[in-house]
Amino acid sequence: MNTLNTMEIKFPSKSINEGFARSVVSSFILQLDPTINELTDIKTAVSEAVTNCIVHGYEDNAGIIYIKGEIREDNLIVFKIRDKGKGIPDIKKAMEPLFTTGGEERAGLGFAVMESFMDKVKVSSKEGKGTTVTLYKKIIRTNYEKP
Amino acid sequence: MLNTTYENKVLTVFLSGEIDQHTSKNLRMEIDSQTESLRPETLCLDFDNVKFMDSSGIGLIMGRFRQMSLLGGRMKIVNLPENIKRVVYLSGIQTLGVIK
């Protein structure tokens, strides 16, 4: 499948950068003229993935978060959010709604939100190496013209 | 700084901007310090000016619900914007009967 446009950023795992990541991905997908709901869904899913990198991947220690975005044919948006943190020992367990290792102020809904707001979510992880979350969503309404 | 009112034992907190893991830490501390000192019968969270919220906001709401239960009070949520309703309803918080 052809890739029509791409972006990449990396930034330190500071919680203030959650808002920065949301702004960047919104700006990138605005060229597809998404609806407010589509935009909100993608921003929320990316916010969850970045928060996971900070809270779980790096456990509030310093690290780098990488985001790669792609616009593919048929208005498919793909975001890869990657950390080089501690990894997830049991992905199935981590993706269960309400399961969290983040303490009682965490709802344990990060993956549930990603899965509900995106068309597809892929998680690959290796303990001690890091985690990559890939989010897929097709934008339905669009005025995008092929470059 | 939080914008709040206290009237007839109801502490209303007017939330605004973006609620994520970064901003919810301060919100939690400020709300808890006010509920602990004022001991309101009801904590009312007003979401009218909230532009964005992810599941960290759900954690914030559930935590304040527990806090108010411990203090023998109630909590309610008002003026939920449309674009935040989806994440709130996904959490099942509506089953607590706190959304007005």
gemmi code that builds the backbone of each chain (N, CA, C; Angstrom):
import gemmi

chains = {
    "A": [
        ("MET", (0.845, -1.209, 0.000), (0.000, 0.000, 0.000), (0.874, 1.252, 0.000)),
        ("ASN", (0.585, 2.173, -0.888), (1.418, 3.367, -1.012), (1.301, 4.298, 0.189)),
        ("THR", (2.435, 4.841, 0.575), (2.454, 5.846, 1.631), (2.509, 7.221, 0.976)),
        ("LEU", (1.561, 8.083, 1.359), (1.468, 9.390, 0.706), (2.203, 10.486, 1.446)),
        ("ASN", (2.321, 10.316, 2.766), (3.007, 11.339, 3.556), (3.483, 10.717, 4.868)),
        ("THR", (4.562, 11.246, 5.413), (5.094, 10.694, 6.671), (5.569, 11.817, 7.589)),
        ("MET", (5.719, 11.501, 8.872), (6.320, 12.424, 9.842), (6.996, 11.593, 10.920)),
        ("GLU", (7.985, 12.187, 11.540), (8.643, 11.512, 12.665), (9.029, 12.545, 13.701)),
        ("ILE", (8.815, 12.213, 14.967), (9.337, 13.071, 16.036), (9.905, 12.194, 17.135)),
        ("LYS", (10.801, 12.759, 17.917), (11.222, 12.113, 19.152), (11.364, 13.185, 20.216)),
        ("PHE", (11.055, 12.794, 21.431), (11.074, 13.787, 22.521), (11.278, 13.060, 23.844)),
        ("PRO", (11.764, 13.777, 24.872), (11.987, 13.130, 26.171), (10.666, 12.740, 26.843)),
        ("SER", (10.718, 11.700, 27.654), (9.502, 11.165, 28.288), (9.070, 12.023, 29.472)),
        ("LYS", (8.826, 13.297, 29.225), (8.303, 14.195, 30.252), (6.801, 14.326, 30.029)),
        ("SER", (6.039, 14.337, 31.136), (4.577, 14.315, 30.979), (4.061, 15.562, 30.260)),
        ("ILE", (4.810, 16.665, 30.346), (4.346, 17.880, 29.663), (4.310, 17.662, 28.145)),
        ("ASN", (5.062, 16.684, 27.653), (5.099, 16.411, 26.217), (3.891, 15.610, 25.724)),
        ("GLU", (3.010, 15.184, 26.623), (1.778, 14.509, 26.183), (0.955, 15.467, 25.312)),
        ("GLY", (0.838, 16.712, 25.763), (0.106, 17.718, 24.998), (0.808, 18.052, 23.690)),
        ("PHE", (2.131, 18.094, 23.744), (2.926, 18.362, 22.540), (2.680, 17.270, 21.488)),
        ("ALA", (2.701, 16.008, 21.925), (2.479, 14.889, 20.992), (1.085, 14.981, 20.365)),
        ("ARG", (0.085, 15.327, 21.173), (-1.285, 15.447, 20.635), (-1.352, 16.552, 19.578)),
        ("SER", (-0.680, 17.687, 19.862), (-0.700, 18.802, 18.907), (-0.061, 18.398, 17.582)),
        ("VAL", (1.071, 17.693, 17.675), (1.776, 17.316, 16.440), (0.929, 16.357, 15.607)),
        ("VAL", (0.355, 15.322, 16.241), (-0.417, 14.369, 15.438), (-1.680, 15.031, 14.870)),
        ("SER", (-2.279, 15.955, 15.621), (-3.456, 16.669, 15.081), (-3.068, 17.457, 13.852)),
        ("SER", (-1.957, 18.192, 13.955), (-1.526, 19.009, 12.812), (-1.284, 18.130, 11.595)),
        ("PHE", (-0.682, 16.970, 11.819), (-0.355, 16.072, 10.704), (-1.612, 15.565, 10.002)),
        ("ILE", (-2.632, 15.189, 10.778), (-3.814, 14.590, 10.139), (-4.830, 15.627, 9.650)),
        ("LEU", (-4.620, 16.894, 10.032), (-5.566, 17.928, 9.581), (-5.622, 18.019, 8.059)),
        ("GLN", (-4.544, 17.608, 7.384), (-4.527, 17.659, 5.912), (-5.558, 16.710, 5.309)),
        ("LEU", (-6.063, 15.745, 6.107), (-7.104, 14.844, 5.606), (-8.507, 15.376, 5.913)),
        ("ASP", (-8.549, 16.548, 6.542), (-9.820, 17.165, 6.906), (-10.742, 16.214, 7.690)),
        ("PRO", (-10.251, 15.693, 8.804), (-11.080, 14.766, 9.590), (-12.220, 15.505, 10.290)),
        ("THR", (-13.228, 14.761, 10.717), (-14.281, 15.371, 11.531), (-13.714, 15.609, 12.935)),
        ("ILE", (-14.422, 16.422, 13.708), (-13.986, 16.696, 15.086), (-13.893, 15.384, 15.865)),
        ("ASN", (-14.860, 14.484, 15.651), (-14.840, 13.206, 16.371), (-13.632, 12.360, 15.994)),
        ("GLU", (-13.331, 12.306, 14.703), (-12.163, 11.540, 14.257), (-10.882, 12.109, 14.855)),
        ("LEU", (-10.803, 13.428, 14.856), (-9.627, 14.098, 15.405), (-9.498, 13.813, 16.906)),
        ("THR", (-10.608, 13.919, 17.619), (-10.599, 13.657, 19.057), (-10.198, 12.211, 19.349)),
        ("ASP", (-10.735, 11.277, 18.566), (-10.427, 9.858, 18.765), (-8.922, 9.605, 18.629)),
        ("ILE", (-8.340, 10.161, 17.576), (-6.918, 9.911, 17.319), (-6.053, 10.594, 18.380)),
        ("LYS", (-6.398, 11.838, 18.713), (-5.647, 12.540, 19.765), (-5.692, 11.771, 21.079)),
        ("THR", (-6.878, 11.242, 21.414), (-7.031, 10.539, 22.685), (-6.215, 9.251, 22.680)),
        ("ALA", (-6.275, 8.507, 21.571), (-5.533, 7.241, 21.492), (-4.028, 7.484, 21.586)),
        ("VAL", (-3.541, 8.508, 20.879), (-2.106, 8.817, 20.929), (-1.711, 9.257, 22.340)),
        ("SER", (-2.565, 10.026, 22.971), (-2.306, 10.476, 24.339), (-2.153, 9.283, 25.287)),
        ("GLU", (-3.022, 8.274, 25.102), (-2.941, 7.063, 25.939), (-1.619, 6.333, 25.705)),
        ("ALA", (-1.234, 6.209, 24.425), (-0.016, 5.471, 24.103), (1.217, 6.185, 24.666)),
        ("VAL", (1.252, 7.511, 24.524), (2.395, 8.280, 25.028), (2.441, 8.212, 26.558)),
        ("THR", (1.277, 8.302, 27.191), (1.222, 8.202, 28.658), (1.756, 6.845, 29.108)),
        ("ASN", (1.406, 5.789, 28.385), (1.926, 4.453, 28.724), (3.454, 4.415, 28.668)),
        ("CYS", (4.034, 5.052, 27.641), (5.503, 5.093, 27.537), (6.101, 5.747, 28.779)),
        ("ILE", (5.492, 6.860, 29.199), (6.039, 7.633, 30.321), (5.851, 6.896, 31.648)),
        ("VAL", (4.600, 6.445, 31.887), (4.261, 5.873, 33.196), (4.780, 4.437, 33.322)),
        ("HIS", (4.636, 3.643, 32.257), (4.981, 2.220, 32.349), (6.325, 1.894, 31.702)),
        ("GLY", (6.505, 2.338, 30.441), (7.743, 2.018, 29.727), (8.960, 2.518, 30.493)),
        ("TYR", (8.939, 3.797, 30.808), (10.090, 4.400, 31.488), (9.862, 4.592, 32.988)),
        ("GLU", (8.688, 4.262, 33.480), (8.360, 4.386, 34.907), (8.789, 5.732, 35.473)),
        ("ASP", (8.442, 6.798, 34.755), (8.747, 8.178, 35.152), (10.237, 8.503, 35.184)),
        ("ASN", (11.072, 7.625, 34.636), (12.494, 7.957, 34.484), (12.722, 8.565, 33.103)),
        ("ALA", (13.910, 9.093, 32.895), (14.203, 9.731, 31.612), (14.325, 8.698, 30.507)),
        ("GLY", (13.772, 9.012, 29.362), (13.867, 8.142, 28.191), (13.399, 8.925, 26.987)),
        ("ILE", (13.479, 8.293, 25.819), (13.042, 8.979, 24.602), (11.828, 8.254, 24.019)),
        ("ILE", (10.852, 9.038, 23.591), (9.651, 8.493, 22.945), (9.699, 8.860, 21.459)),
        ("TYR", (9.395, 7.891, 20.617), (9.449, 8.090, 19.166), (8.041, 7.951, 18.591)),
        ("ILE", (7.649, 8.886, 17.755), (6.359, 8.751, 17.052), (6.612, 8.872, 15.555)),
        ("LYS", (6.073, 7.897, 14.832), (6.173, 7.922, 13.385), (4.748, 7.900, 12.846)),
        ("GLY", (4.427, 8.827, 11.993), (3.083, 8.887, 11.424), (3.123, 8.667, 9.922)),
        ("GLU", (2.087, 8.026, 9.415), (1.995, 7.810, 7.963), (0.569, 8.057, 7.504)),
        ("ILE", (0.458, 8.661, 6.338), (-0.843, 8.705, 5.658), (-0.710, 7.787, 4.450)),
        ("ARG", (-1.534, 6.752, 4.443), (-1.472, 5.792, 3.344), (-2.669, 5.978, 2.419)),
        ("GLU", (-2.681, 5.224, 1.348), (-3.809, 5.297, 0.414), (-5.122, 4.987, 1.122)),
        ("ASP", (-6.201, 5.464, 0.554), (-7.541, 5.276, 1.108), (-7.690, 5.927, 2.480)),
        ("ASN", (-6.961, 7.017, 2.699), (-7.111, 7.804, 3.926), (-6.828, 7.023, 5.202)),
        ("LEU", (-5.929, 6.076, 5.090), (-5.558, 5.308, 6.279), (-4.421, 6.022, 7.004)),
        ("ILE", (-4.646, 6.257, 8.291), (-3.628, 6.889, 9.129), (-3.001, 5.834, 10.021)),
        ("VAL", (-1.677, 5.855, 10.108), (-0.963, 4.900, 10.962), (0.004, 5.678, 11.847)),
        ("PHE", (-0.100, 5.455, 13.152), (0.867, 6.048, 14.078), (1.565, 4.941, 14.851)),
        ("LYS", (2.893, 4.985, 14.840), (3.682, 4.062, 15.662), (4.255, 4.853, 16.816)),
        ("ILE", (3.964, 4.421, 18.043), (4.488, 5.094, 19.234), (5.414, 4.103, 19.938)),
        ("ARG", (6.668, 4.484, 20.091), (7.669, 3.515, 20.527), (8.481, 4.047, 21.711)),
        ("ASP", (8.769, 3.150, 22.660), (9.724, 3.505, 23.724), (10.766, 2.407, 23.834)),
        ("LYS", (11.879, 2.741, 24.470), (12.919, 1.744, 24.720), (12.976, 1.440, 26.213)),
        ("GLY", (11.799, 1.313, 26.790), (11.689, 1.113, 28.236), (11.689, -0.353, 28.620)),
        ("LYS", (10.963, -0.649, 29.699), (11.108, -1.986, 30.297), (10.320, -3.083, 29.579)),
        ("GLY", (9.387, -2.688, 28.717), (8.620, -3.712, 28.003), (7.463, -4.247, 28.830)),
        ("ILE", (6.586, -4.985, 28.152), (5.387, -5.529, 28.822), (5.541, -7.046, 28.929)),
        ("PRO", (5.556, -7.603, 30.142), (5.727, -9.049, 30.282), (4.554, -9.850, 29.719)),
        ("ASP", (3.330, -9.344, 29.871), (2.143, -10.070, 29.426), (1.206, -9.089, 28.712)),
        ("ILE", (1.292, -9.039, 27.379), (0.538, -8.039, 26.617), (-0.972, -8.246, 26.764)),
        ("LYS", (-1.398, -9.511, 26.740), (-2.822, -9.818, 26.835), (-3.393, -9.252, 28.145)),
        ("LYS", (-2.656, -9.490, 29.214), (-3.071, -8.999, 30.542), (-3.091, -7.466, 30.551)),
        ("ALA", (-2.043, -6.865, 29.985), (-1.934, -5.393, 29.988), (-3.088, -4.743, 29.240)),
        ("MET", (-3.640, -5.471, 28.245), (-4.703, -4.894, 27.432), (-6.092, -5.117, 28.018)),
        ("GLU", (-6.183, -5.872, 29.101), (-7.489, -6.082, 29.736), (-7.982, -4.778, 30.349)),
        ("PRO", (-9.258, -4.399, 30.079), (-9.790, -3.196, 30.700), (-9.707, -3.288, 32.224)),
        ("LEU", (-9.364, -2.190, 32.837), (-9.266, -2.015, 34.294), (-8.010, -2.628, 34.908)),
        ("PHE", (-7.233, -3.402, 34.101), (-5.966, -3.889, 34.650), (-4.954, -2.752, 34.611)),
        ("THR", (-4.314, -2.471, 35.740), (-3.254, -1.473, 35.741), (-2.214, -1.811, 36.788)),
        ("THR", (-0.979, -1.429, 36.498), (0.073, -1.510, 37.509), (0.429, -0.099, 37.959)),
        ("GLY", (-0.419, 0.850, 37.572), (-0.091, 2.269, 37.776), (-0.636, 2.885, 39.055)),
        ("GLY", (-1.177, 2.080, 39.966), (-1.690, 2.654, 41.218), (-3.138, 3.059, 41.088)),
        ("GLU", (-3.744, 3.489, 42.195), (-5.202, 3.650, 42.188), (-5.698, 4.921, 41.496)),
        ("GLU", (-4.791, 5.825, 41.136), (-5.245, 6.988, 40.373), (-5.262, 6.708, 38.865)),
        ("ARG", (-4.845, 5.516, 38.463), (-4.893, 5.147, 37.054), (-6.121, 4.260, 36.827)),
        ("ALA", (-6.845, 4.531, 35.736), (-8.102, 3.824, 35.513), (-7.884, 2.445, 34.881)),
        ("GLY", (-6.728, 2.228, 34.273), (-6.489, 0.949, 33.592), (-7.245, 0.843, 32.282)),
        ("LEU", (-7.499, 1.986, 31.656), (-8.321, 1.998, 30.441), (-7.557, 2.400, 29.188)),
        ("GLY", (-6.252, 2.585, 29.312), (-5.461, 3.079, 28.179), (-5.675, 2.274, 26.907)),
        ("PHE", (-5.460, 0.963, 26.972), (-5.602, 0.131, 25.776), (-7.071, 0.020, 25.349)),
        ("ALA", (-7.985, -0.003, 26.316), (-9.413, -0.072, 25.979), (-9.813, 1.157, 25.171)),
        ("VAL", (-9.298, 2.328, 25.551), (-9.586, 3.557, 24.807), (-8.986, 3.464, 23.407)),
        ("MET", (-7.723, 3.031, 23.327), (-7.083, 2.919, 22.007), (-7.878, 1.979, 21.105)),
        ("GLU", (-8.271, 0.826, 21.639), (-8.980, -0.157, 20.815), (-10.361, 0.329, 20.407)),
        ("SER", (-10.992, 1.082, 21.311), (-12.340, 1.538, 21.006), (-12.335, 2.721, 20.027)),
        ("PHE", (-11.301, 3.566, 20.090), (-11.291, 4.786, 19.283), (-10.592, 4.603, 17.934)),
        ("MET", (-9.803, 3.523, 17.806), (-9.092, 3.300, 16.550), (-9.674, 2.066, 15.862)),
        ("ASP", (-9.333, 1.858, 14.573), (-9.831, 0.683, 13.869), (-9.044, -0.561, 14.275)),
        ("LYS", (-7.750, -0.364, 14.533), (-6.903, -1.510, 14.876), (-5.751, -1.031, 15.753)),
        ("VAL", (-5.348, -1.873, 16.708), (-4.213, -1.554, 17.580), (-3.297, -2.770, 17.610)),
        ("LYS", (-2.022, -2.542, 17.331), (-1.056, -3.639, 17.393), (-0.013, -3.313, 18.454)),
        ("VAL", (0.312, -4.286, 19.287), (1.306, -4.049, 20.330), (2.413, -5.075, 20.188)),
        ("SER", (3.656, -4.611, 20.110), (4.754, -5.559, 20.178), (5.705, -5.082, 21.261)),
        ("SER", (6.228, -6.020, 22.030), (7.008, -5.632, 23.192), (8.013, -6.711, 23.540)),
        ("LYS", (9.137, -6.269, 24.060), (10.140, -7.219, 24.517), (10.667, -6.717, 25.857)),
        ("GLU", (10.640, -7.584, 26.838), (11.075, -7.163, 28.177), (12.515, -6.668, 28.148)),
        ("GLY", (12.705, -5.502, 28.731), (14.040, -4.903, 28.772), (14.427, -4.156, 27.510)),
        ("LYS", (13.601, -4.268, 26.455), (13.942, -3.631, 25.171), (12.988, -2.487, 24.821)),
        ("GLY", (11.719, -2.650, 25.177), (10.767, -1.586, 24.872), (9.486, -2.083, 24.227)),
        ("THR", (8.632, -1.122, 23.906), (7.294, -1.433, 23.391), (6.971, -0.538, 22.208)),
        ("THR", (6.325, -1.119, 21.199), (5.806, -0.325, 20.084), (4.303, -0.558, 19.967)),
        ("VAL", (3.557, 0.530, 19.987), (2.109, 0.458, 19.777), (1.822, 1.064, 18.412)),
        ("THR", (1.107, 0.336, 17.556), (0.753, 0.857, 16.236), (-0.762, 1.034, 16.165)),
        ("LEU", (-1.158, 2.247, 15.827), (-2.578, 2.609, 15.781), (-2.990, 2.847, 14.333)),
        ("TYR", (-4.120, 2.277, 13.931), (-4.616, 2.431, 12.557), (-6.015, 3.026, 12.577)),
        ("LYS", (-6.242, 3.979, 11.710), (-7.611, 4.488, 11.562), (-7.820, 5.065, 10.171)),
        ("LYS", (-8.952, 4.729, 9.598), (-9.325, 5.274, 8.298), (-10.161, 6.527, 8.524)),
        ("ILE", (-9.793, 7.593, 7.853), (-10.579, 8.817, 7.936), (-11.668, 8.720, 6.857)),
        ("ILE", (-12.896, 8.893, 7.289), (-14.002, 8.708, 6.351), (-14.214, 9.957, 5.498)),
        ("ARG", (-14.334, 11.100, 6.186), (-14.593, 12.322, 5.428), (-13.265, 12.997, 5.102)),
        ("THR", (-13.020, 13.261, 3.857), (-11.714, 13.843, 3.530), (-11.760, 14.658, 2.251)),
        ("ASN", (-10.923, 15.684, 2.230), (-10.759, 16.491, 1.019), (-9.330, 16.386, 0.509)),
        ("TYR", (-8.627, 15.348, 0.984), (-7.205, 15.258, 0.671), (-6.973, 15.006, -0.811)),
        ("GLU", (-6.091, 15.797, -1.383), (-5.721, 15.583, -2.792), (-4.341, 14.975, -2.849)),
        ("LYS", (-4.209, 13.968, -3.671), (-2.903, 13.314, -3.777), (-1.851, 14.294, -4.298)),
        ("PRO", (-0.686, 14.315, -3.669), (0.346, 15.252, -4.103), (0.922, 14.855, -5.462)),
    ],
    "B": [
        ("MET", (-4.116, 27.581, 38.770), (-4.989, 27.716, 39.946), (-6.418, 27.310, 39.600)),
        ("LEU", (-7.039, 26.606, 40.517), (-8.396, 26.122, 40.266), (-9.418, 27.220, 40.502)),
        ("ASN", (-10.414, 27.255, 39.643), (-11.526, 28.164, 39.826), (-12.630, 27.386, 40.561)),
        ("THR", (-12.973, 27.827, 41.784), (-13.969, 27.080, 42.569), (-14.978, 28.010, 43.223)),
        ("THR", (-16.132, 27.440, 43.580), (-17.069, 28.159, 44.441), (-17.507, 27.212, 45.547)),
        ("TYR", (-17.863, 27.774, 46.713), (-18.377, 26.942, 47.803), (-19.647, 27.589, 48.326)),
        ("GLU", (-20.744, 26.898, 48.175), (-22.040, 27.466, 48.502), (-22.964, 26.348, 48.960)),
        ("ASN", (-23.658, 26.543, 50.063), (-24.596, 25.534, 50.598), (-23.962, 24.140, 50.665)),
        ("LYS", (-22.738, 24.108, 51.153), (-21.997, 22.851, 51.334), (-21.700, 22.121, 50.027)),
        ("VAL", (-21.809, 22.868, 48.921), (-21.428, 22.291, 47.632), (-20.150, 22.976, 47.147)),
        ("LEU", (-19.102, 22.176, 46.976), (-17.863, 22.702, 46.401), (-17.897, 22.424, 44.896)),
        ("THR", (-17.936, 23.510, 44.108), (-17.927, 23.338, 42.657), (-16.545, 23.682, 42.115)),
        ("VAL", (-15.996, 22.759, 41.337), (-14.685, 22.971, 40.724), (-14.895, 23.131, 39.223)),
        ("PHE", (-14.491, 24.283, 38.684), (-14.639, 24.547, 37.250), (-13.347, 24.131, 36.546)),
        ("LEU", (-13.387, 22.951, 35.971), (-12.200, 22.434, 35.280), (-12.092, 23.091, 33.914)),
        ("SER", (-10.865, 23.193, 33.410), (-10.710, 23.794, 32.080), (-9.466, 23.251, 31.379)),
        ("GLY", (-9.408, 23.481, 30.088), (-8.229, 23.095, 29.316), (-8.167, 21.605, 29.028)),
        ("GLU", (-6.954, 21.065, 29.082), (-6.744, 19.672, 28.710), (-6.429, 18.846, 29.960)),
        ("ILE", (-7.147, 17.734, 30.136), (-6.895, 16.864, 31.294), (-6.201, 15.601, 30.800)),
        ("ASP", (-4.925, 15.478, 31.186), (-4.168, 14.267, 30.857), (-3.354, 13.879, 32.092)),
        ("GLN", (-2.429, 12.947, 31.920), (-1.662, 12.491, 33.070), (-0.845, 13.642, 33.666)),
        ("HIS", (-0.385, 14.553, 32.790), (0.428, 15.683, 33.246), (-0.379, 16.643, 34.120)),
        ("THR", (-1.557, 17.059, 33.611), (-2.327, 18.071, 34.334), (-3.133, 17.475, 35.487)),
        ("SER", (-3.450, 16.164, 35.414), (-4.327, 15.605, 36.453), (-3.622, 15.496, 37.814)),
        ("LYS", (-2.288, 15.453, 37.804), (-1.563, 15.377, 39.088), (-1.852, 16.596, 39.965)),
        ("ASN", (-1.731, 17.787, 39.374), (-1.995, 19.009, 40.131), (-3.467, 19.156, 40.487)),
        ("LEU", (-4.340, 18.787, 39.531), (-5.777, 18.884, 39.798), (-6.145, 18.034, 41.001)),
        ("ARG", (-5.598, 16.815, 41.034), (-5.887, 15.897, 42.133), (-5.479, 16.523, 43.466)),
        ("MET", (-4.272, 17.061, 43.530), (-3.786, 17.631, 44.792), (-4.623, 18.825, 45.223)),
        ("GLU", (-4.950, 19.691, 44.254), (-5.709, 20.899, 44.601), (-7.133, 20.558, 45.030)),
        ("ILE", (-7.765, 19.626, 44.327), (-9.148, 19.268, 44.685), (-9.162, 18.582, 46.052)),
        ("ASP", (-8.218, 17.656, 46.260), (-8.195, 16.940, 47.535), (-7.916, 17.880, 48.709)),
        ("SER", (-7.049, 18.861, 48.503), (-6.752, 19.748, 49.621), (-7.986, 20.589, 49.969)),
        ("GLN", (-8.768, 20.960, 48.945), (-9.994, 21.731, 49.227), (-11.093, 20.882, 49.864)),
        ("THR", (-11.249, 19.647, 49.379), (-12.308, 18.815, 49.975), (-11.943, 18.441, 51.410)),
        ("GLU", (-10.640, 18.257, 51.665), (-10.239, 17.909, 53.030), (-10.439, 19.066, 53.995)),
        ("SER", (-10.201, 20.295, 53.540), (-10.368, 21.418, 54.470), (-11.827, 21.871, 54.565)),
        ("LEU", (-12.569, 21.840, 53.456), (-13.951, 22.338, 53.490), (-14.963, 21.267, 53.896)),
        ("ARG", (-14.631, 20.016, 53.683), (-15.550, 18.895, 53.940), (-16.941, 19.150, 53.356)),
        ("PRO", (-17.047, 19.376, 52.049), (-18.353, 19.648, 51.455), (-19.249, 18.400, 51.472)),
        ("GLU", (-20.550, 18.627, 51.406), (-21.463, 17.479, 51.272), (-21.401, 16.958, 49.846)),
        ("THR", (-21.224, 17.892, 48.911), (-21.146, 17.500, 47.500), (-19.946, 18.163, 46.831)),
        ("LEU", (-19.226, 17.349, 46.077), (-18.175, 17.884, 45.200), (-18.745, 17.861, 43.792)),
        ("CYS", (-18.839, 19.039, 43.184), (-19.384, 19.126, 41.828), (-18.245, 19.462, 40.863)),
        ("LEU", (-18.000, 18.562, 39.905), (-16.967, 18.826, 38.900), (-17.638, 19.329, 37.635)),
        ("ASP", (-17.336, 20.578, 37.270), (-17.941, 21.186, 36.088), (-16.956, 21.104, 34.914)),
        ("PHE", (-17.355, 20.368, 33.873), (-16.454, 20.107, 32.730), (-16.680, 21.048, 31.553)),
        ("ASP", (-17.484, 22.092, 31.758), (-17.894, 22.947, 30.636), (-16.721, 23.435, 29.780)),
        ("ASN", (-15.631, 23.825, 30.419), (-14.505, 24.407, 29.659), (-13.359, 23.444, 29.411)),
        ("VAL", (-13.644, 22.130, 29.543), (-12.593, 21.145, 29.282), (-12.556, 20.854, 27.780)),
        ("LYS", (-11.372, 21.012, 27.192), (-11.239, 20.871, 25.739), (-10.822, 19.459, 25.342)),
        ("PHE", (-10.152, 18.767, 26.255), (-9.648, 17.427, 25.931), (-9.515, 16.632, 27.227)),
        ("MET", (-9.812, 15.332, 27.147), (-9.562, 14.491, 28.315), (-9.267, 13.062, 27.860)),
        ("ASP", (-8.234, 12.438, 28.428), (-7.989, 11.022, 28.147), (-8.280, 10.209, 29.408)),
        ("SER", (-7.848, 8.960, 29.459), (-8.257, 8.108, 30.577), (-7.633, 8.536, 31.914)),
        ("SER", (-6.642, 9.433, 31.872), (-6.131, 9.986, 33.128), (-7.238, 10.762, 33.847)),
        ("GLY", (-8.115, 11.380, 33.062), (-9.256, 12.092, 33.628), (-10.246, 11.147, 34.296)),
        ("ILE", (-10.357, 9.938, 33.733), (-11.225, 8.918, 34.341), (-10.653, 8.529, 35.706)),
        ("GLY", (-9.320, 8.350, 35.748), (-8.658, 8.055, 37.018), (-8.885, 9.166, 38.033)),
        ("LEU", (-8.834, 10.399, 37.537), (-9.064, 11.556, 38.413), (-10.490, 11.535, 38.978)),
        ("ILE", (-11.475, 11.257, 38.113), (-12.875, 11.230, 38.563), (-13.088, 10.084, 39.570)),
        ("MET", (-12.568, 8.898, 39.228), (-12.774, 7.750, 40.125), (-12.097, 7.980, 41.469)),
        ("GLY", (-10.921, 8.580, 41.440), (-10.195, 8.876, 42.677), (-10.944, 9.861, 43.560)),
        ("ARG", (-11.556, 10.897, 42.924), (-12.298, 11.899, 43.705), (-13.605, 11.297, 44.223)),
        ("PHE", (-14.192, 10.373, 43.445), (-15.403, 9.677, 43.899), (-15.085, 8.893, 45.183)),
        ("ARG", (-13.956, 8.195, 45.168), (-13.531, 7.438, 46.359), (-13.254, 8.373, 47.529)),
        ("GLN", (-12.568, 9.467, 47.224), (-12.220, 10.454, 48.254), (-13.490, 10.994, 48.929)),
        ("MET", (-14.490, 11.354, 48.099), (-15.727, 11.900, 48.660), (-16.487, 10.831, 49.447)),
        ("SER", (-16.440, 9.581, 48.974), (-17.104, 8.502, 49.726), (-16.457, 8.347, 51.095)),
        ("LEU", (-15.128, 8.423, 51.142), (-14.409, 8.303, 52.410), (-14.774, 9.429, 53.363)),
        ("LEU", (-15.000, 10.626, 52.805), (-15.333, 11.791, 53.639), (-16.831, 11.840, 53.944)),
        ("GLY", (-17.580, 10.847, 53.465), (-19.012, 10.791, 53.733), (-19.823, 11.736, 52.852)),
        ("GLY", (-19.252, 12.171, 51.735), (-19.974, 13.089, 50.850), (-20.315, 12.432, 49.521)),
        ("ARG", (-20.800, 13.280, 48.603), (-21.161, 12.785, 47.270), (-20.379, 13.540, 46.218)),
        ("MET", (-20.438, 13.009, 45.018), (-19.796, 13.714, 43.927), (-20.745, 13.771, 42.745)),
        ("LYS", (-20.700, 14.854, 41.996), (-21.450, 14.866, 40.743), (-20.644, 15.558, 39.647)),
        ("ILE", (-21.024, 15.217, 38.417), (-20.331, 15.733, 37.240), (-21.355, 16.478, 36.398)),
        ("VAL", (-21.043, 17.720, 36.024), (-21.992, 18.476, 35.198), (-21.308, 19.038, 33.956)),
        ("ASN", (-22.143, 19.354, 32.954), (-21.694, 20.005, 31.707), (-20.605, 19.245, 30.958)),
        ("LEU", (-20.803, 17.942, 30.812), (-19.823, 17.154, 30.046), (-19.917, 17.509, 28.567)),
        ("PRO", (-18.838, 18.002, 27.954), (-18.889, 18.296, 26.523), (-19.017, 17.002, 25.695)),
        ("GLU", (-19.618, 17.127, 24.520), (-19.866, 15.965, 23.660), (-18.612, 15.134, 23.401)),
        ("ASN", (-17.495, 15.825, 23.074), (-16.309, 15.069, 22.667), (-15.623, 14.359, 23.834)),
        ("ILE", (-16.056, 14.641, 25.060), (-15.463, 13.961, 26.212), (-16.362, 12.828, 26.690)),
        ("LYS", (-17.638, 12.898, 26.265), (-18.604, 11.882, 26.703), (-18.145, 10.470, 26.344)),
        ("ARG", (-17.554, 10.324, 25.151), (-17.202, 8.965, 24.700), (-16.237, 8.278, 25.653)),
        ("VAL", (-15.195, 8.992, 26.068), (-14.208, 8.373, 26.952), (-14.827, 8.124, 28.335)),
        ("VAL", (-15.710, 9.018, 28.757), (-16.366, 8.852, 30.061), (-17.297, 7.634, 30.033)),
        ("TYR", (-18.080, 7.501, 28.955), (-19.042, 6.395, 28.890), (-18.343, 5.049, 28.699)),
        ("LEU", (-17.182, 5.077, 28.055), (-16.395, 3.850, 27.901), (-15.969, 3.304, 29.271)),
        ("SER", (-15.779, 4.219, 30.227), (-15.288, 3.823, 31.547), (-16.368, 3.200, 32.421)),
        ("GLY", (-17.631, 3.455, 32.087), (-18.722, 2.942, 32.910), (-19.049, 3.807, 34.115)),
        ("ILE", (-18.427, 4.984, 34.196), (-18.658, 5.882, 35.336), (-20.135, 6.261, 35.483)),
        ("GLN", (-20.835, 6.285, 34.330), (-22.256, 6.665, 34.375), (-23.067, 5.742, 35.285)),
        ("THR", (-22.576, 4.503, 35.489), (-23.327, 3.566, 36.338), (-23.261, 3.968, 37.815)),
        ("LEU", (-22.339, 4.880, 38.155), (-22.267, 5.344, 39.543), (-23.357, 6.392, 39.839)),
        ("GLY", (-24.037, 6.836, 38.779), (-25.101, 7.829, 38.959), (-24.609, 9.209, 39.295)),
        ("VAL", (-23.375, 9.521, 38.898), (-22.809, 10.818, 39.259), (-22.957, 11.871, 38.156)),
        ("ILE", (-23.334, 11.426, 36.943), (-23.410, 12.370, 35.830), (-24.776, 13.016, 35.788)),
        ("LYS", (-24.795, 14.359, 35.909), (-26.066, 15.079, 35.937), (-26.272, 15.821, 34.632)),
    ],
}
model = gemmi.Model(1)
for chain_id, residues in chains.items():
    chain = gemmi.Chain(chain_id)
    for i, (resn, *xyz) in enumerate(residues, 1):
        res = gemmi.Residue()
        res.name, res.seqid = resn, gemmi.SeqId(i, " ")
        for name, pos in zip(("N", "CA", "C"), xyz):
            atom = gemmi.Atom()
            atom.name, atom.element = name, gemmi.Element(name[0])
            atom.pos, atom.b_iso = gemmi.Position(*pos), 0.0
            res.add_atom(atom)
        chain.add_residue(res)
    model.add_chain(chain)
structure = gemmi.Structure()
structure.add_model(model)
structure.setup_entities()
